[in-house]
């Protein structure tokens, strides 16, 4: 009986393709005073508290961030997008968050551990993905409101390899929507 079950299991795995299910940690949004971002994170519903920040020296651009927390209130994820034009339109997301020289929106994603002050793993924009974009659908610079949608794919880039083996090699935030206010 036991041998028959094992045989059926092995044949089933071969015919339908057994695959280890990738863990996709989903944490909790924090205070949403300044807004929220909703997306599919590797296909699973994801909600984060979010806000927009003005640049001090470049008034035509802004940055967007989204963060999540553990049940205990410790910071767990940060998603950043920068160099976003303050006008309605659809823009390519390509390259690192801190690359100020090119004309693309940059982005970065990372996870944190411990009490939220220890960097765990980092991901860079996966530039092979054909659908990395951010679209501004509404912006009001008087009321300081911005709305839009986005899709961005990332690939692991942690120096020395992943620190948390459960983290996926690739993370895709798809069908994302944000509704935020500027906090500065």
N, C-alpha and C positions, 0 to 999 in steps of 0.2 A: 504494500500500500504506500509506504513512505517513498520507495524508489519510483513508483508510478507518479506520485505527486511531483517529485523533483524533475522527472523526465518531462512531464507536461509543462512545468514552469520554465525549464530551459528551452523547450520548443517554442513556447509562447514568446519568450524574450527574443529568440532569434527571428521569429516571424513578424512580430510587431515592433521590435526594437526597444529593449529595456534601456532606460537611460536614467542616470542619477538625477533626481530633481534638484535643480539649482535653488539654493536658499536665497530669498530676496527679503532682507530685513525691512520691515515697515515700522516706522516709529510714529510719534504723535506730534501734531503741530503745537506750537507754543501760543503765546499771546498774539492775537490777530488784529491788534489795534491798527496797524499800518497796512494790513491786507493779507491775502492768501494766494497760494498757488496750488492748483490741483493738476495732477498728471497721472499717467500710467507709468509706473516704474517697473520696467521689465514685465509689463502686462498686468501688474497689480495696482489697485487704487492707492494713490499716495497724496497726502495733503500736508502742506507746510505753511508756517507763518512766513510772510514775505513783506518786503518793503523796497522802495526805490530811494537812491541817494544821488543828490546832485554832486557834480564835480566842482570843486572850489575854483579851478582855473579854466575849465572848458565848459561854458554854459550851454552849449548845444548838445552835450552828451550826458548820459546818466548811467548808473549801475543798478542792478537788480539782484537781490539775494533771497534765498529761501532756506529755512532751517527747520529741523525737527529735533525732538527731545525724547529721552527715555521716559518710562512711567514715573521715575523718581525726579524728573525735571532736569536731567543732565543733557547737554548738547550732544547730538549724535550724528547729524548730517548738515553739510553746508553746500549749497549749490549757488554759484556766482555767475553772473553774466555782466560784462562791462562794455563800455564804448557804444552804448545804445543811443542812436539818434533820437532827439526829442521831436519826432514827427511821425505821422501815420505812414506805415509802409512795411514791407516784408524785407528782412535782412538775413544774410548768410551768417551763420555762426561757425567760425573756423579759427583754430589756434588757441594759444594759452590765454588765460585771464589777464595776465600782466603784460601782454604784448601791446604796447600803446602805439607802435609805429605803423602797423598795417591798417587797412580800412575795414576790417571785419570785426564783428562782435566776438569777443573772446569769452571763454567759459572755463570753469573748473568745478570739480565735485570732489568732496572728500568726506570721510567718516572720522568720528572721534570716539575715544574710549575713556575709561576711568570716570572721572567726574566732569568730563566734557572738555578738558584742557590738554588732552594727549592725542596728537594726530595718529590715526590708525592707518588708513589706506587712502591713496589719491588716484584719481582718474583724470586723464586729459581728453580733450575732444577727439573723437574718432573721426578723422578727416576723410576716411574712406566711405562714411555714411553719406548718402546722397540727399538726405532730408534734414540736415541740421539748419534750422532757421528760427528766427524770432520775429513775430509780427506785432507791430503796434496797431491796434484797431481804434483806440481812443486815447487822446492825451489832452489834458486841460492844465496848462502851466499856471493859471490863476488859482484854481482850486487844488492844484498839486495832485491830480489823479492821473493814473495811467493804467490802461487795460490792454490785454493782448493774449497771444497764444504762442506756443513754441514746441519744438521737438529737437532734442539734442541727444546724441549718442556719445558715450565715453568708453575709453579702454583703460585698463589698469596701468598705472605708471609709478607705483610705489618703488622708491629706490631700494634695491636689495630684495625685491619680491614682496608678495602680500604678507601683511602682518596678521591678518585674520583669514585663515584658510576658508572660512564660510562665505567670505565676500565674493561676488561674481567677478569674472575677468572683464565683462562688459556690462555697462548699465545704460539703459535707454529710457529717457523721460520723453514720452510721446503724448500726443493729444493734451498738451499742457495748456492751462489757462491761468492768467493772473489778473488780479484786480487789486491795485495797491495805491498807497499814497506816499509822497515823499516825506521822509521824517526829518529833513534838514532844509 
